[in-house]
Amino acid sequence: MSARPEPADQPAVVVAGDALVDLTPARTADGAAAFQPRPGGSCLNVAAGLGRLRVPTALLARLSDDHFGDLLCAHLAASGTRLTHALPASDPTTLAAVHLHKDGSAAYSFHANGTADRGLRPEHLAALPDGGALSAGTALHLGSLGLLLEPLASTPDGLIRREAGRRLVSLDPNVRPGLVTDRAAYLRRFAEWVALADVVKASDEDLAWLHPGEPYEAVAERWLASGAGLVLITFGSRGAWAAGRDAHVHVPAPAVQVVDTVGAGDAFTAGVLAHLHRTGRLSREGVDHLGAGELARLLSYAVEIAADTCTRAGAQPPYHYDGVTTPV
């Protein structure tokens, strides 16, 4: 299948959710510990990654008019991501302090009370193009803090319930356990979201928290039975696994010199959606009954994008043109 062109004003993907600044460890000129601000947030990372992969994409989020918000807007614009669905706000930008382990993996502490992206409410959608209605054929991606922090969480929750069955819906929990105040309630809502989604991506760390001790194959089969057409599980340096209705495939991750893993999972998600767009499968029907060869090609592309992202500090996915990856 080949990609179908979209009208100039119609994004192929709308990503709705969090947009924040990662404060990543750095050193001053005299060697003192410091933090460097870098654009971040799972949904912003996916939107920027898609823009860099030349997929017409808009981020649906509230962006602050503070200095950090300016940084986010400039990053999105430079990535080719559309700001048509970005809503201005005077609230401060959410900050996430990044703590890097020796292997390059990252842990986060969040500062999100009264912040811009967290304040996105359902009534704000009326200010969007066409009153928040999505064009036919536009895919919707949701995940991470957008599904956790109120009042923001009510907005993606309403979107997925409204748009399920009308377009491809992609879901990545990207769970932050430290922000989950009611585990049982979150698990109930997440099960409902999975049943409404067409593509569900999760990391092995997500699964260890969502369904501890349960084999990932069994979880994937349950998600497929509930309605998803494609399930993707990532294992960091051990690659990724995909399951569709007719086949399942594992591919290894390319060997790279890891600087850090910040944004790698989001880059993988962007790679998946970009590949589906490029092959004309960015639709509910398009992800049904993918064969083993198609799954392997999709996974190989996505893990390549994720691995390349790990070679740079912060969530900096590559620009990719005609099969040639151009580093940032």
C-alpha positions, -999 to +999 in steps of 0.1 A: +000+000+000+012+035-007+007+066+014-023+088+005-016+125+003-035+147+028-049+182+021-024+209+030-044+219+061-051+184+073-026+167+097-021+129+092-017+126+130-029+147+160-010+140+192-028+151+224-013+154+258+018+165+277+044+191+267+071+199+292+108+207+297+132+180+308+159+194+331+188+171+322+221+168+341+250+189+329+281+206+341+291+243+342+324+255+328+340+251+362+327+216+366+298+223+390+266+202+387+238+219+367+207+212+347+201+219+310+165+225+298+155+204+269+121+199+252+103+168+265+071+151+274+060+119+258+033+134+236+055+164+225+083+140+217+061+118+195+047+149+177+083+163+172+095+129+160+067+126+135+074+160+122+111+152+117+100+120+098+080+143+075+046+132+087+021+161+088+015+162+125-001+187+150+004+187+188-028+193+208-016+208+240-015+240+261+018+258+258+030+284+282+040+319+272+070+317+295+106+311+285+103+274+286+071+275+265+090+295+239+116+268+239+089+242+232+073+262+204+107+267+187+115+230+190+082+220+175+085+245+146+121+234+139+109+198+138+082+205+113+054+199+137+023+221+133+012+245+160-023+247+147-036+228+177-014+244+203-033+265+228-016+295+244-015+297+282-001+320+309+004+291+334+041+280+338+056+251+318+057+216+335+093+207+345+107+172+348+141+167+365+159+139+348+181+116+368+204+094+346+217+060+357+251+046+347+236+026+318+220+058+303+185+049+315+165+077+331+142+084+361+121+115+365+107+138+391+079+160+380+069+196+389+034+199+374+011+217+398-009+245+381+011+241+348+001+248+312-002+214+297-018+199+328-045+226+326-060+214+292-097+209+298-124+196+274-139+230+270-106+243+256-111+222+225-137+246+212-109+271+204-092+246+180-097+245+143-132+232+134-141+234+171-118+205+179-133+181+153-107+159+137-107+155+099-116+122+083-084+101+080-065+119+108-050+095+133-051+103+171-022+094+195-025+097+233-004+086+263+017+092+294+010+121+316-019+131+295-037+100+309-026+106+345-028+142+356-061+159+361-076+181+348-057+172+316-065+135+318-102+141+313-095+156+279-077+127+263-101+103+280-130+122+263-112+122+230-105+085+229-141+077+238-153+101+211-130+091+183-127+053+188-141+035+158-139+067+137-101+067+130-069+050+141-063+056+178-028+050+191-021+045+228+011+045+248+007+044+286+044+053+293+035+048+329+050+071+356+042+050+388+051+079+411+023+100+397-004+073+400-024+081+431-050+053+427-036+023+410-069+003+409-087+033+393-059+038+367-059+001+358-096+001+352-094+032+330-064+018+311-083-014+303-111+007+289-086+027+268-070-004+254-104-017+243-109+015+224-074+018+208-062+003+175-025+004+183-012-002+218+025+003+226+041-005+260+076-010+273+086-040+294+088-016+324+052-006+317+041-042+317+060-050+349+039-023+366+006-029+348+006-067+349+034-079+372+046-114+366+024-120+336+041-130+303+040-102+277+026-126+251-004-133+273-010-095+279-008-089+242-033-116+234-057-101+258-053-066+244-058-080+209-089-099+220-103-067+235-101-049+202-066-037+193-053-045+159-016-041+167+003-045+200+040-034+203+063-042+233+097-026+236+126-041+255+152-014+253+186-027+241+169-061+235+147-048+207+110-049+202+081-074+196+049-069+177+017-089+176-011-086+152-041-108+145-022-131+122+015-130+132+040-119+159+076-109+153+106-099+174+135-078+160+168-069+178+179-033+185+208-019+165+240-016+185+248+020+192+269+041+216+242+052+241+244+087+255+211+084+272+177+067+266+156+099+271+128+099+245+138+066+230+103+050+235+086+081+221+109+080+190+100+043+186+063+053+186+069+080+161+087+055+139+058+031+141+032+058+131+055+072+104+059+037+089+022+032+089+017+065+072+043+059+046+029+025+037-007+037+036-017+018+068-024+047+091-060+036+096-080+011+116-083-012+087-046-008+078-033-023+111-056-053+109-041-086+097-005-074+092+017-103+081+050-113+096+070-096+069+051-063+073+055-064+111+092-071+108+097-041+084+077-018+107+096-029+138+130-026+121+123+010+111+110+019+145+139+004+165+164+021+141+148+055+149+148+048+187+184+036+187+196+067+168+178+089+194+199+072+221+231+085+205+223+121+216+215+137+249+178+144+256+148+136+234+163+144+200+149+120+174+165+121+139+154+138+108+148+111+082+146+117+045+142+090+018+158+064+039+187+085+050+189+094+087+202+130+093+213+135+129+203+166+147 
